[in-house]
Amino acid sequence: MTQKVAVLGTGKIGEALLSGMIRGGWAPSDLLVTARRPERAEQLRTRYGVEAVSNAEAAKAADTLILTVKPQDMGTLLTELAPHVPADRLVISGAAGIPTAFFEERLTAGTPVVRVMTNTPALVDEAMSVISAGTHATAAHLTLAEEIFSTVGKTLRVPESQQDAATALSGSGPAYFYFLVEAMTDAGILLGLPRDKAHDLIVQAAIGAAVMLRDSGEHPVKLRENVTSPAGTTINAIRELENHGVRAALIAALEAARDRSRELATGTGN
């Protein structure tokens, strides 16, 4: 790769992306990292053979800057970067809820910005990264962002107006499944199973169901009906889920997540 890429604020997701890029063909000599703590920077340098630099040095040297700091720290980082980022740099933001306009207002006029909402399965190369272009980002910039984030999973382009919905569904999505697995494991214990066995049963059921959803091409309703025999155990369970309003609760929960993402984007949430 001839592009020099810097990952700024290299935490868990940033490190997963760094590792994925190296496995995907980027040479460590083409990658830079920054970290708040010197010992963390040294750890990354030793582990991956990349150069650890300051944020200002990264802005001056890299062709593409990937900002992976927490949303509440982004304003401070941009203040530090702004004097050092010329308009030909590509800036990729991984911060939830922050629109590309936030970056464009604080950086040199014309700076291309791409917004990416990834999720924690990036740690196991099964992320879904949702990508949107800012005002000055071109198709080539989007393609480069896809190339980078495809090293840790799948990518999907959407208009930025759909990013809040994508955050609610995909960015936060893994937590909903963990919550469901936790509840089903507790149910297994209530039904008389040891916790470890209940956990193993539910996790494998979740993996199997996910692979079937991905690979079969069938609608989830069809797959559910295939498990639901007349007057059987599954339909009894489904009836109870409907009686307790689980479907409505999920819809309301995702709406709440979307609304929170909008609050973060407008600066009304803390």
PAKOL-270213 format. One record per residue (C-alpha): residue number from 0; x, y, z. Coordinates in Angstrom, 3 decimals. Each point is the difference from the previous one (the first is absolute). Example, Ala and Ser with C-alpha at 12.3 -4.5 7.8 and 13.67 -1.06 7.14 Angstrom:
2
+------+----------+----------+----------+
: resi :       px :       py :       pz :
+------+----------+----------+----------+
:    0 :   12.300 :   -4.500 :    7.800 :
:    1 :    1.370 :    3.440 :   -0.660 :
+------+----------+----------+----------+
END
This chain:
270
+------+----------+----------+----------+
: resi :       px :       py :       pz :
+------+----------+----------+----------+
:    0 :    0.000 :    0.000 :    0.000 :
:    1 :    1.308 :    3.446 :   -0.865 :
:    2 :   -2.433 :    1.835 :    2.262 :
:    3 :    1.333 :    0.991 :    3.403 :
:    4 :   -2.783 :   -0.415 :    2.550 :
:    5 :   -0.063 :    1.177 :    3.609 :
:    6 :   -2.324 :   -1.357 :    2.687 :
:    7 :   -0.473 :    2.661 :    2.646 :
:    8 :   -1.072 :   -0.963 :    3.511 :
:    9 :    0.718 :   -3.695 :   -0.449 :
:   10 :   -2.241 :   -1.802 :    2.503 :
:   11 :   -1.610 :   -3.413 :   -0.454 :
:   12 :   -1.806 :    0.802 :   -3.241 :
:   13 :    2.951 :    1.968 :   -1.347 :
:   14 :    2.335 :   -2.895 :    0.772 :
:   15 :   -2.379 :   -2.488 :   -1.635 :
:   16 :    0.019 :    2.173 :   -3.113 :
:   17 :    3.792 :    0.302 :    0.089 :
:   18 :    0.381 :   -3.768 :    0.299 :
:   19 :   -2.516 :   -0.587 :   -2.789 :
:   20 :    1.768 :    2.406 :   -2.337 :
:   21 :    3.319 :   -1.734 :    0.517 :
:   22 :   -1.578 :   -3.388 :   -0.675 :
:   23 :   -1.705 :    1.562 :   -3.012 :
:   24 :    3.289 :    1.023 :   -1.615 :
:   25 :    0.991 :    3.372 :    1.462 :
:   26 :    3.681 :    0.156 :    0.863 :
:   27 :    0.676 :    1.058 :    3.605 :
:   28 :    2.339 :    2.656 :   -1.418 :
:   29 :   -3.053 :    1.647 :   -1.632 :
:   30 :   -1.939 :    0.147 :    3.270 :
:   31 :    0.232 :    2.482 :    2.859 :
:   32 :   -1.712 :   -0.104 :    3.381 :
:   33 :   -0.627 :    2.453 :    2.801 :
:   34 :   -1.030 :   -0.743 :    3.563 :
:   35 :   -0.649 :    2.107 :    3.069 :
:   36 :    2.362 :   -1.975 :    2.240 :
:   37 :    3.683 :   -0.521 :   -0.950 :
:   38 :   -0.070 :   -3.605 :    1.236 :
:   39 :   -2.946 :   -0.732 :   -2.278 :
:   40 :    1.815 :    1.519 :   -2.972 :
:   41 :    3.049 :   -2.141 :    0.767 :
:   42 :   -2.175 :   -3.092 :    0.285 :
:   43 :   -1.444 :    0.603 :   -3.473 :
:   44 :    3.419 :    0.708 :   -1.466 :
:   45 :    1.416 :   -3.226 :    1.422 :
:   46 :   -3.005 :   -2.145 :   -0.877 :
:   47 :   -0.492 :    1.138 :   -3.606 :
:   48 :    3.261 :    1.597 :   -1.078 :
:   49 :   -1.694 :    3.320 :   -0.755 :
:   50 :    1.254 :    3.469 :    0.823 :
:   51 :   -1.609 :    1.738 :    2.984 :
:   52 :   -0.114 :    3.786 :   -0.367 :
:   53 :   -1.798 :    3.041 :    1.347 :
:   54 :   -3.365 :    1.075 :   -1.403 :
:   55 :    1.617 :    3.012 :   -1.702 :
:   56 :    2.717 :   -2.169 :   -1.571 :
:   57 :   -2.616 :   -2.442 :   -1.264 :
:   58 :   -2.006 :    2.824 :   -1.576 :
:   59 :    3.074 :    1.286 :   -1.813 :
:   60 :    1.276 :   -3.379 :   -1.236 :
:   61 :   -3.040 :   -2.146 :   -0.825 :
:   62 :   -2.182 :    0.120 :   -3.116 :
:   63 :   -2.992 :   -1.331 :    1.947 :
:   64 :   -0.877 :    0.652 :    3.626 :
:   65 :   -2.332 :   -2.415 :    1.797 :
:   66 :   -1.351 :    1.614 :    3.165 :
:   67 :   -1.055 :   -2.636 :    2.532 :
:   68 :   -0.181 :    2.059 :    3.191 :
:   69 :   -3.203 :    0.183 :    2.059 :
:   70 :   -2.648 :    2.460 :   -1.230 :
:   71 :    0.456 :    2.263 :    3.025 :
:   72 :    3.723 :    0.329 :   -0.780 :
:   73 :   -0.390 :    0.770 :   -3.701 :
:   74 :   -0.275 :    3.778 :    0.324 :
:   75 :    3.268 :    0.205 :    1.943 :
:   76 :    1.751 :   -2.241 :   -2.515 :
:   77 :   -1.174 :    2.087 :   -2.957 :
:   78 :    1.237 :    3.192 :    1.674 :
:   79 :    3.415 :   -1.645 :    0.273 :
:   80 :   -0.047 :   -1.325 :   -3.566 :
:   81 :   -1.476 :    2.960 :   -1.896 :
:   82 :    3.237 :    1.982 :   -0.502 :
:   83 :    1.710 :   -3.080 :   -1.452 :
:   84 :   -2.652 :   -1.502 :   -2.328 :
:   85 :    0.141 :    1.290 :   -3.587 :
:   86 :   -3.072 :   -0.282 :   -2.202 :
:   87 :    1.359 :   -3.024 :   -1.890 :
:   88 :   -0.101 :   -2.254 :    3.067 :
:   89 :   -2.797 :   -2.542 :    0.296 :
:   90 :   -1.494 :    0.031 :    3.488 :
:   91 :   -1.987 :   -3.068 :    1.060 :
:   92 :   -2.046 :    0.295 :    3.171 :
:   93 :   -1.026 :   -3.020 :    2.042 :
:   94 :   -1.799 :    2.051 :    2.671 :
:   95 :   -3.646 :   -0.841 :    0.606 :
:   96 :   -2.501 :    2.758 :   -0.564 :
:   97 :    2.374 :    2.689 :   -1.288 :
:   98 :   -0.918 :    1.259 :   -3.507 :
:   99 :    2.556 :    0.742 :   -2.689 :
:  100 :   -0.941 :    3.699 :    0.202 :
:  101 :    1.536 :    0.103 :    3.494 :
:  102 :    3.381 :   -0.870 :   -1.517 :
:  103 :   -0.381 :    2.150 :   -3.099 :
:  104 :   -0.668 :    3.069 :    2.143 :
:  105 :    3.185 :   -0.527 :    2.012 :
:  106 :    2.445 :   -1.068 :   -2.715 :
:  107 :    1.396 :    1.713 :   -3.090 :
:  108 :   -2.710 :    0.859 :   -2.516 :
:  109 :   -0.482 :   -2.802 :   -2.497 :
:  110 :    1.362 :   -2.786 :    2.208 :
:  111 :   -1.666 :   -3.305 :   -0.980 :
:  112 :   -1.664 :   -1.758 :    2.933 :
:  113 :   -1.471 :   -3.499 :    0.086 :
:  114 :   -2.144 :   -1.138 :    2.916 :
:  115 :    0.133 :   -3.657 :    1.028 :
:  116 :   -2.087 :   -1.765 :    2.624 :
:  117 :    1.580 :   -3.362 :    0.740 :
:  118 :   -0.710 :   -2.357 :    2.903 :
:  119 :    1.874 :   -2.140 :    2.505 :
:  120 :    0.014 :   -3.220 :   -2.080 :
:  121 :    2.882 :    1.749 :   -1.785 :
:  122 :    2.014 :   -1.658 :    2.780 :
:  123 :   -0.722 :   -3.380 :   -1.646 :
:  124 :   -0.105 :    1.191 :   -3.647 :
:  125 :   -3.808 :   -0.144 :   -0.126 :
:  126 :   -0.823 :    3.703 :    0.126 :
:  127 :   -2.617 :    1.841 :   -1.991 :
:  128 :    1.384 :    3.423 :   -0.887 :
:  129 :   -2.489 :    2.524 :   -1.353 :
:  130 :    1.635 :    2.662 :   -2.180 :
:  131 :   -1.226 :    3.468 :   -1.015 :
:  132 :    1.602 :    2.810 :   -1.973 :
:  133 :    0.354 :    3.560 :    1.179 :
:  134 :   -0.376 :    3.009 :   -2.291 :
:  135 :    3.460 :   -0.239 :   -1.576 :
:  136 :    0.539 :   -3.784 :    0.021 :
:  137 :    0.143 :   -1.660 :   -3.415 :
:  138 :   -0.757 :   -3.524 :   -1.164 :
:  139 :    3.736 :   -0.725 :    0.240 :
:  140 :    0.002 :    1.055 :    3.655 :
:  141 :   -2.939 :   -2.305 :    0.725 :
:  142 :    1.732 :   -2.863 :   -1.792 :
:  143 :    3.128 :    0.485 :    2.111 :
:  144 :   -2.087 :    0.050 :    3.194 :
:  145 :   -1.670 :   -3.242 :   -1.114 :
:  146 :    3.394 :   -1.536 :   -0.749 :
:  147 :    1.220 :    0.842 :    3.485 :
:  148 :   -3.072 :   -1.105 :    1.953 :
:  149 :   -0.613 :   -3.139 :   -2.065 :
:  150 :    3.105 :   -1.441 :    1.685 :
:  151 :   -2.095 :   -0.460 :    3.171 :
:  152 :   -3.364 :   -0.998 :   -1.486 :
:  153 :   -2.662 :    1.228 :   -2.404 :
:  154 :   -0.710 :    3.550 :   -1.134 :
:  155 :   -3.138 :    1.771 :   -1.150 :
:  156 :   -0.387 :    3.461 :   -1.533 :
:  157 :   -2.973 :    2.096 :    1.102 :
:  158 :   -0.907 :    3.694 :   -0.241 :
:  159 :    1.074 :    1.830 :    3.131 :
:  160 :   -3.668 :    0.656 :    0.811 :
:  161 :   -0.301 :   -3.744 :    0.728 :
:  162 :    2.989 :   -0.189 :    2.355 :
:  163 :   -2.065 :    0.447 :    3.173 :
:  164 :   -2.207 :   -2.935 :   -0.977 :
:  165 :    3.060 :   -2.072 :   -0.877 :
:  166 :    1.529 :    0.835 :    3.378 :
:  167 :   -3.149 :   -1.220 :    1.761 :
:  168 :   -0.172 :   -3.216 :   -2.017 :
:  169 :    3.623 :   -0.931 :   -0.595 :
:  170 :    2.263 :    2.104 :    2.201 :
:  171 :   -1.958 :   -0.902 :    3.120 :
:  172 :   -1.338 :   -3.241 :   -1.465 :
:  173 :    2.434 :   -2.470 :    1.600 :
:  174 :   -1.099 :    1.167 :    3.473 :
:  175 :   -3.595 :   -0.989 :   -0.719 :
:  176 :    1.089 :   -3.534 :   -0.875 :
:  177 :    2.180 :   -0.248 :    3.099 :
:  178 :   -2.991 :    1.138 :    2.050 :
:  179 :   -2.167 :   -2.688 :   -1.621 :
:  180 :    2.613 :   -2.705 :    0.589 :
:  181 :    0.282 :    1.091 :    3.628 :
:  182 :   -3.771 :   -0.229 :    0.483 :
:  183 :   -0.249 :   -3.379 :   -1.740 :
:  184 :    2.887 :   -1.361 :    2.070 :
:  185 :   -1.828 :    1.062 :    3.170 :
:  186 :   -3.093 :   -1.754 :   -1.332 :
:  187 :    2.049 :   -3.146 :   -0.553 :
:  188 :    1.133 :    0.102 :    3.627 :
:  189 :   -3.600 :    0.456 :    1.113 :
:  190 :   -0.904 :   -3.074 :   -2.043 :
:  191 :    2.654 :   -2.060 :    1.791 :
:  192 :    3.126 :    0.242 :   -2.149 :
:  193 :    3.446 :    0.922 :    1.354 :
:  194 :    1.085 :    3.468 :   -1.096 :
:  195 :    2.894 :   -1.197 :   -2.148 :
:  196 :   -2.179 :   -2.468 :   -1.904 :
:  197 :   -2.803 :    2.542 :   -0.460 :
:  198 :    2.566 :    2.509 :   -1.296 :
:  199 :    1.487 :   -2.474 :   -2.496 :
:  200 :   -3.430 :   -0.995 :   -1.293 :
:  201 :   -1.110 :    3.584 :   -0.557 :
:  202 :    3.257 :    1.214 :   -1.544 :
:  203 :    0.064 :   -2.839 :   -2.529 :
:  204 :   -3.670 :    0.552 :   -0.806 :
:  205 :    0.795 :    3.682 :   -0.624 :
:  206 :    2.974 :   -0.825 :   -2.235 :
:  207 :   -1.977 :   -2.573 :   -1.965 :
:  208 :   -2.961 :    2.333 :   -0.451 :
:  209 :    2.258 :    2.854 :   -1.129 :
:  210 :    1.754 :   -2.173 :   -2.589 :
:  211 :   -3.353 :   -1.200 :   -1.339 :
:  212 :   -1.249 :    3.583 :   -0.252 :
:  213 :    3.156 :    0.992 :   -1.856 :
:  214 :    0.379 :   -2.979 :   -2.315 :
:  215 :   -3.475 :   -1.398 :   -0.700 :
:  216 :   -1.507 :    3.042 :   -1.691 :
:  217 :   -3.267 :   -0.747 :    1.813 :
:  218 :   -2.105 :    2.658 :    1.702 :
:  219 :    0.228 :   -0.211 :    3.812 :
:  220 :   -3.747 :   -0.673 :    0.165 :
:  221 :    0.483 :   -3.086 :   -2.190 :
:  222 :    2.887 :   -1.234 :    2.128 :
:  223 :   -2.038 :    0.517 :    3.160 :
:  224 :   -2.974 :   -1.857 :   -1.484 :
:  225 :    2.284 :   -2.931 :   -0.829 :
:  226 :    0.637 :   -0.415 :    3.734 :
:  227 :   -3.602 :    0.603 :    1.052 :
:  228 :   -2.030 :   -3.222 :   -0.091 :
:  229 :   -3.783 :    0.125 :    0.502 :
:  230 :   -0.891 :   -0.214 :    3.702 :
:  231 :    3.684 :   -0.467 :    0.812 :
:  232 :    2.430 :    1.492 :    2.488 :
:  233 :    1.210 :    2.850 :   -2.196 :
:  234 :   -3.420 :    1.486 :   -0.736 :
:  235 :   -0.765 :    0.020 :    3.716 :
:  236 :    3.172 :    1.982 :    0.609 :
:  237 :   -0.715 :    2.389 :   -2.886 :
:  238 :   -3.511 :    0.608 :    1.365 :
:  239 :    1.472 :    1.034 :    3.358 :
:  240 :    2.501 :    2.336 :   -1.683 :
:  241 :   -2.863 :    1.668 :   -1.875 :
:  242 :   -2.172 :    0.142 :    3.131 :
:  243 :    2.793 :    1.828 :    1.822 :
:  244 :    0.499 :    2.486 :   -2.823 :
:  245 :    3.573 :   -0.989 :   -0.826 :
:  246 :   -0.282 :    1.117 :   -3.635 :
:  247 :   -1.383 :    3.409 :    1.012 :
:  248 :    2.658 :    0.343 :    2.694 :
:  249 :    2.777 :   -0.646 :   -2.534 :
:  250 :   -1.388 :    2.602 :   -2.387 :
:  251 :   -0.273 :    2.534 :    2.827 :
:  252 :    3.533 :   -0.807 :    1.153 :
:  253 :    1.484 :    0.600 :   -3.446 :
:  254 :   -1.930 :    3.236 :   -0.333 :
:  255 :    1.483 :    1.111 :    3.327 :
:  256 :    3.512 :   -0.861 :   -1.209 :
:  257 :   -0.564 :    1.929 :   -3.229 :
:  258 :   -1.285 :    3.011 :    1.942 :
:  259 :    3.053 :   -0.059 :    2.265 :
:  260 :    2.249 :   -0.056 :   -3.053 :
:  261 :   -1.819 :    3.086 :   -1.288 :
:  262 :    0.511 :    1.724 :    3.351 :
:  263 :    3.728 :   -0.680 :   -0.166 :
:  264 :    0.097 :    1.383 :   -3.538 :
:  265 :   -1.670 :    3.258 :    1.009 :
:  266 :    1.957 :    0.382 :    3.216 :
:  267 :   -3.133 :   -0.164 :    2.167 :
:  268 :    1.077 :   -3.171 :    1.773 :
:  269 :    2.856 :   -0.341 :    2.476 :
+------+----------+----------+----------+
END
